[in-house]
Amino acid sequence: MPHQSALQLVLSGDPALFAIVRLSLHVSLSAVVLAALIGIPLGAWIALTRFPGRQGVIVLLNALMGLPPVVVGLAVYLALSRSGPLGAFGLLFTPGAMIIAQTVLVTPIIAALTRQTVEDLWLEYHDELTAMNLGPIGRVVALIWDARFSLVTALLAGFGRAAAEVGAIIIVGGNIEGFTRTMTTAIALETSKGDLPLAVGLGLVLISIVIAVNALAWSVRRAGERLAG
C-alpha cells in the first residue's frame, strides 16, 4: 500500500484498502453471527434453568467477557497448528482461523448480556409464561423473541469487540498482506513502521465503519419497534 493518507486511499478507490475493509467486515460480522447462534441460546438457557453451580457458571461467564485476546489467540493457534486437534483442517493463518478466534472472544459477551436480559424478562413474565404451560424450549424461544430488540445491544457490543481485536487475529492470521490483513492489524503494522499519518487515517476509517454499523443497527431496531407497536 503506497504511503498516502487513508483519506486519499479511500477517495482514490484504492483496491488494497478496500480489500482490507472487506476482510475486516467479513471476519467481524461472521464471528458475531456465529457467537450469536451460540451465545443467545446459551445465555437464555442459563437464565431460565436452575442447576447446581449455576451462580459459579454466571460468575465464570461474566469473567470470560474480559478474556485476554492474546491468550485466546494462543489457544486457537495451538488447536489449529499441525500438532493440534484441529490441525488437519489447515485453517491456521487463514481468515477462518481469525473468525474462530473472534467467535471465542465475542460469545461470552453475547451470552452474558443475553442471560441478564432474559432473566429480567423471566422475572417480569413468570406468571404469564407459567400459565401458558410452555416447556423449557418454548420459554427460551418466547423470551428471546420478546427480547429481540434489546439483544441488538448485545450484538453491537460483540461487534465492537470483534472489530477492535488485534492480538488474537495477528497470532492466528499472521497479518499476511492481501490475505489476512485487517484494519486493526494494518494499523498496528503501520504504527510499528512509523507511518503514523496512515495509521491514524486507517483508525478514522475503522471508527467510521463501527459508527455506521451501529447507526444502521439502531435504525433497524427503531423501525422494528415501531412496526411491532
LINKAFEN-V810261 format. One record per backbone hydrogen bond with DSSP energy under -0.5 kcal/mol. NH is the residue of the N-H (numbers start at 1). CO is the residue of the C=O. If there is no record, write none. Layout:
NH:CO, NH:CO
This chain:
4:2, 9:5, 10:6, 11:7, 12:8, 13:10, 14:9, 18:14, 19:15, 20:16, 21:17, 22:18, 23:19, 24:20, 25:21, 26:22, 27:23, 28:24, 29:25, 30:26, 31:27, 32:28, 33:29, 34:30, 35:31, 36:32, 37:33, 38:34, 39:35, 40:36, 41:36, 42:38, 43:39, 44:40, 45:41, 46:42, 47:43, 48:44, 49:45, 51:49, 54:51, 57:53, 58:54, 59:55, 60:56, 61:57, 62:58, 63:59, 64:60, 65:61, 65:62, 66:63, 67:64, 71:68, 72:68, 73:69, 74:70, 75:71, 76:72, 77:73, 78:74, 79:75, 80:76, 81:77, 84:81, 86:79, 87:84, 89:86, 90:87, 92:80, 93:172, 94:91, 97:91, 97:94, 98:94, 99:95, 100:96, 101:97, 102:98, 103:99, 104:100, 105:101, 106:102, 107:103, 108:104, 109:106, 110:106, 111:107, 112:108, 113:109, 114:110, 115:111, 116:112, 117:113, 118:114, 119:115, 120:116, 121:117, 122:118, 123:119, 124:120, 125:121, 126:122, 129:125, 130:126, 131:127, 132:128, 133:130, 134:129, 139:135, 140:136, 141:137, 142:138, 143:139, 144:140, 145:141, 146:142, 147:143, 148:145, 151:147, 152:149, 153:150, 154:150, 155:151, 156:152, 157:153, 158:154, 159:155, 160:156, 161:157, 162:158, 163:159, 164:160, 165:162, 170:166, 171:167, 172:168, 173:169, 174:170, 176:173, 179:176, 180:176, 181:176, 182:180, 186:182, 187:183, 188:184, 189:185, 190:186, 191:187, 192:188, 193:189, 194:191, 195:190, 196:194, 199:195, 200:196, 201:197, 202:198, 203:199, 204:200, 205:201, 206:202, 207:203, 208:204, 209:205, 210:206, 211:207, 212:208, 213:209, 214:210, 215:211, 216:212, 217:213, 218:214, 219:215, 220:216, 221:217, 222:218, 223:219, 224:220, 225:221, 226:222, 227:223, 228:224, 229:225, 229:226
